[in-house]
Amino acid sequence: METKDAVTALAALAQTSRLAVFRTLVQAGPAGLPAGQVAELTGIAPSSLSFHLKELSHAGLADSRQEGRFVIYTARFETMNALLGYLTDNCCGGNPCTSATACAPKPASRKSASRKEPA
């Protein structure tokens, strides 16, 4: 991933509602979700949701497809993984980490894991 692409993706995620939408799409997996269900799960008004989905799509973090009369949105896992790779590329100075936990993210606490994201 190029630096400009990482900046674009990070900028798209640096907003509470878009981050909530992206996390919802990631949780849905490759099957994705119809826009109406994304709006329900995140508590974001459909008119605002359209804007946020457009920004995530522009950053390469979301895709959409037509299924009958529904538009299904999915997270672009390849972009997410490329961003994570970009962010951890030079972990430990480019050397193998000395322990399994040196670069591993800390598990979310029960309180933060169960807390619903604000819209």
Backbone bond lengths (Angstrom), bond angles and torsions (degrees), N, CA, C in turn:
res aa  C-N    CA-C-N  psi(-1)  N-CA   C-N-CA  omega(-1)  CA-C   N-CA-C  phi
1 M - - - 1.445 - - 1.521 108.36 -
2 E 1.319 115.35 135.38 1.457 121.30 177.60 1.531 110.07 -79.61
3 T 1.323 116.14 154.41 1.462 121.08 -179.18 1.520 111.77 -56.73
4 K 1.326 118.22 -42.84 1.474 119.96 -178.42 1.527 111.42 -64.28
5 D 1.330 117.24 -34.09 1.465 120.46 177.23 1.524 110.86 -69.92
6 A 1.334 116.71 -37.96 1.465 120.54 177.60 1.527 109.97 -64.89
7 V 1.319 117.08 -42.07 1.464 120.94 178.85 1.525 110.54 -62.91
8 T 1.321 117.43 -42.47 1.471 121.50 178.57 1.520 110.80 -61.80
9 A 1.331 117.14 -45.28 1.465 121.09 -179.87 1.527 110.92 -66.03
10 L 1.319 117.08 -44.42 1.459 120.04 179.86 1.532 111.13 -64.89
11 A 1.326 116.87 -37.88 1.470 120.02 178.05 1.523 110.65 -64.39
12 A 1.328 117.02 -38.67 1.467 120.51 178.77 1.524 111.01 -65.50
13 L 1.312 116.94 -35.69 1.460 120.88 -178.61 1.522 113.26 -84.05
14 A 1.325 116.89 -10.68 1.466 121.49 -176.25 1.527 112.01 -85.03
15 Q 1.306 116.03 43.32 1.463 122.73 178.39 1.524 106.12 -147.86
16 T 1.302 116.83 132.18 1.462 122.21 -171.56 1.526 113.67 -53.74
17 S 1.319 117.97 -49.69 1.461 120.42 -177.23 1.517 111.84 -66.66
18 R 1.341 117.33 -42.89 1.471 119.57 -179.93 1.523 111.03 -65.47
19 L 1.322 117.07 -38.45 1.458 119.67 177.59 1.526 109.91 -63.56
20 A 1.326 117.68 -41.29 1.465 121.43 177.75 1.531 110.77 -63.03
21 V 1.319 117.05 -42.31 1.470 121.00 178.72 1.525 109.89 -64.11
22 F 1.320 117.41 -46.28 1.464 120.12 -179.05 1.527 110.84 -62.22
23 R 1.320 117.71 -44.36 1.463 120.61 179.38 1.523 110.96 -62.79
24 T 1.316 117.27 -36.72 1.466 121.59 177.38 1.529 110.01 -63.95
25 L 1.332 116.60 -43.33 1.465 120.35 178.66 1.526 111.42 -66.03
26 V 1.313 117.03 -38.58 1.466 120.36 177.76 1.524 109.49 -63.34
27 Q 1.327 117.32 -43.38 1.460 121.09 179.23 1.526 111.60 -63.57
28 A 1.325 117.07 -32.30 1.471 120.87 -179.86 1.520 111.88 -70.38
29 G 1.319 117.49 -23.01 1.459 121.06 179.60 1.519 112.28 78.05
30 P 1.330 116.84 -168.42 1.462 121.86 -175.39 1.526 114.87 -61.84
31 A 1.324 118.05 -22.88 1.470 120.44 179.41 1.526 111.48 -67.89
32 G 1.326 117.04 -29.35 1.456 120.99 179.40 1.519 112.94 73.64
33 L 1.325 114.39 -171.96 1.459 121.79 -178.04 1.518 110.03 -142.56
34 P 1.345 116.60 147.38 1.463 118.59 171.60 1.529 109.59 -68.58
35 A 1.320 115.68 151.70 1.463 121.04 -176.92 1.522 111.94 -54.35
36 G 1.330 117.67 -40.31 1.461 120.66 -179.45 1.515 112.67 -61.04
37 Q 1.313 116.68 -38.28 1.457 120.25 179.04 1.527 111.08 -71.91
38 V 1.335 117.11 -35.81 1.464 120.40 175.60 1.529 108.84 -61.59
39 A 1.329 116.83 -43.66 1.464 121.26 178.63 1.528 110.63 -60.57
40 E 1.327 117.04 -44.53 1.474 121.12 179.08 1.517 111.72 -61.76
41 L 1.331 116.48 -48.42 1.463 121.04 -175.77 1.522 113.23 -66.95
42 T 1.319 116.53 -31.74 1.464 119.88 -177.15 1.522 113.02 -97.80
43 G 1.334 117.27 -15.91 1.460 120.52 -177.62 1.513 112.93 73.65
44 I 1.322 116.57 23.25 1.465 121.63 -179.42 1.523 108.62 -100.13
45 A 1.323 116.24 133.24 1.465 121.34 179.13 1.527 109.66 -60.35
46 P 1.338 117.26 141.16 1.470 120.17 -178.75 1.529 114.41 -52.94
47 S 1.327 117.78 -37.97 1.475 119.12 -179.79 1.527 111.22 -65.44
48 S 1.325 117.49 -38.89 1.467 121.07 177.03 1.521 110.76 -73.44
49 L 1.331 116.20 -36.79 1.460 120.37 -179.03 1.523 111.24 -59.41
50 S 1.317 117.27 -40.59 1.469 121.15 179.08 1.519 110.78 -56.33
51 F 1.317 116.52 -44.22 1.468 121.46 179.15 1.521 110.55 -61.90
52 H 1.334 117.03 -46.26 1.460 120.82 -177.63 1.529 111.57 -67.05
53 L 1.319 117.28 -39.78 1.461 120.11 177.40 1.528 111.39 -65.00
54 K 1.325 116.60 -36.97 1.473 120.61 176.97 1.529 110.16 -62.98
55 E 1.319 117.18 -42.32 1.464 120.71 179.58 1.528 111.03 -65.53
56 L 1.322 117.34 -41.38 1.461 120.47 177.86 1.529 110.76 -65.75
57 S 1.320 117.03 -38.94 1.470 121.14 177.29 1.519 110.84 -64.97
58 H 1.328 116.57 -43.74 1.469 121.44 179.38 1.536 110.77 -59.99
59 A 1.324 116.75 -35.05 1.466 121.30 179.95 1.527 112.13 -82.44
60 G 1.332 117.42 -1.83 1.454 121.00 179.39 1.515 113.48 80.10
61 L 1.333 117.49 16.09 1.453 121.53 -177.27 1.526 113.76 -97.24
62 A 1.333 117.55 -11.27 1.467 121.08 -179.57 1.522 109.41 -143.43
63 D 1.316 114.72 151.36 1.463 122.89 175.19 1.520 107.90 -127.80
64 S 1.321 115.69 162.98 1.462 120.20 175.56 1.523 108.95 -136.35
65 R 1.330 114.33 154.51 1.466 120.98 175.45 1.521 108.03 -146.57
66 Q 1.296 115.01 150.18 1.461 121.34 178.67 1.526 108.92 -87.23
67 E 1.322 117.72 130.36 1.466 123.03 172.24 1.517 106.60 -131.05
68 G 1.315 115.33 98.90 1.463 119.40 -175.38 1.518 109.61 63.74
69 R 1.309 115.93 -124.67 1.466 118.42 179.93 1.521 112.59 -94.99
70 F 1.328 117.12 5.63 1.459 121.52 -178.80 1.525 111.04 -105.25
71 V 1.318 115.76 147.93 1.461 121.95 169.87 1.520 105.64 -104.40
72 I 1.316 115.46 121.82 1.465 122.20 -178.78 1.528 107.90 -101.42
73 Y 1.323 115.81 129.42 1.461 121.42 179.16 1.518 109.66 -107.75
74 T 1.318 115.64 140.60 1.462 121.99 178.13 1.518 109.52 -133.05
75 A 1.323 114.76 152.04 1.468 120.23 172.67 1.522 107.47 -75.67
76 R 1.314 116.83 144.79 1.466 121.15 174.14 1.524 107.26 -92.56
77 F 1.323 114.55 95.06 1.462 120.41 -175.12 1.523 112.03 -64.01
78 E 1.339 116.92 -31.57 1.469 118.50 179.31 1.526 110.90 -64.40
79 T 1.327 117.90 -36.46 1.462 120.59 177.53 1.518 110.08 -71.08
80 M 1.334 116.86 -43.33 1.461 120.70 178.37 1.524 110.21 -58.70
81 N 1.332 116.91 -46.07 1.462 120.48 -179.38 1.527 111.81 -67.28
82 A 1.331 116.96 -35.98 1.467 119.92 176.92 1.529 110.24 -65.39
83 L 1.335 116.90 -38.91 1.461 120.59 178.09 1.525 110.46 -65.51
84 L 1.314 117.02 -44.82 1.466 119.90 177.19 1.527 110.76 -60.95
85 G 1.330 116.09 -41.15 1.457 120.14 177.46 1.520 111.71 -62.90
86 Y 1.321 116.31 -42.00 1.465 120.98 178.20 1.528 110.49 -61.13
87 L 1.331 116.18 -43.52 1.461 120.55 -177.45 1.525 112.51 -69.74
88 T 1.311 118.06 -28.02 1.468 121.02 -177.52 1.524 112.84 -107.76
89 D 1.313 117.54 6.39 1.464 122.31 -176.07 1.519 112.99 -54.90
90 N 1.300 117.75 -39.99 1.462 121.00 -177.36 1.522 112.34 -106.92
91 C 1.319 115.58 25.11 1.459 120.70 178.09 1.524 108.92 -55.25
92 C 1.292 116.99 136.70 1.472 122.89 178.23 1.532 111.24 59.94
93 G 1.318 116.95 34.24 1.454 121.02 177.06 1.518 113.69 66.03
94 G 1.328 117.60 23.56 1.458 121.15 -179.65 1.515 113.11 83.54
95 N 1.328 116.85 -1.82 1.464 121.54 178.67 1.522 109.30 -96.01
96 P 1.325 116.98 155.26 1.466 118.39 175.73 1.527 110.35 -58.08
97 C 1.292 116.68 140.21 1.460 120.99 179.38 1.522 109.45 -66.01
98 T 1.323 115.54 147.51 1.463 119.87 -176.47 1.517 113.40 -81.30
99 S 1.322 117.70 -18.54 1.469 119.42 176.85 1.518 108.94 -140.92
100 A 1.312 115.54 162.10 1.465 120.70 -177.84 1.519 111.51 -64.97
101 T 1.309 118.42 -23.76 1.466 120.45 -175.79 1.521 113.10 -101.02
102 A 1.321 119.23 -3.27 1.466 120.84 -174.93 1.525 112.37 -58.50
103 C 1.326 117.54 -40.66 1.457 120.90 -177.68 1.522 112.72 -115.23
104 A 1.318 117.02 2.36 1.460 120.12 -178.13 1.523 109.81 -78.38
105 P 1.323 117.59 138.87 1.460 119.50 177.20 1.520 110.15 -66.13
106 K 1.326 115.43 148.77 1.458 120.34 177.64 1.519 108.71 -73.73
107 P 1.339 117.60 141.94 1.473 118.78 177.30 1.523 109.97 -63.53
108 A 1.323 115.68 145.09 1.457 120.38 178.41 1.511 109.14 -67.39
109 S 1.325 115.10 142.75 1.462 118.63 176.57 1.513 108.97 -69.52
110 R 1.307 117.00 158.30 1.461 121.32 179.73 1.522 110.63 -57.23
111 K 1.330 116.44 -40.71 1.461 120.72 -177.92 1.522 111.17 -63.34
112 S 1.342 117.53 -48.97 1.468 119.64 -177.78 1.515 112.07 -73.60
113 A 1.336 118.34 -28.87 1.463 120.85 -179.26 1.520 111.11 -70.84
114 S 1.330 117.17 -31.29 1.460 119.34 -176.92 1.516 112.26 -94.44
115 R 1.312 117.82 -9.53 1.454 121.24 -178.19 1.513 110.55 -73.08
116 K 1.314 117.44 132.43 1.461 121.14 178.32 1.518 109.27 -77.04
117 E 1.327 116.20 137.77 1.450 121.91 178.27 1.527 109.40 -66.72
118 P 1.335 117.06 137.15 1.462 118.90 175.59 1.525 110.94 -70.86
119 A 1.298 116.76 151.16 1.477 121.38 -178.40 1.500 111.25 -86.68
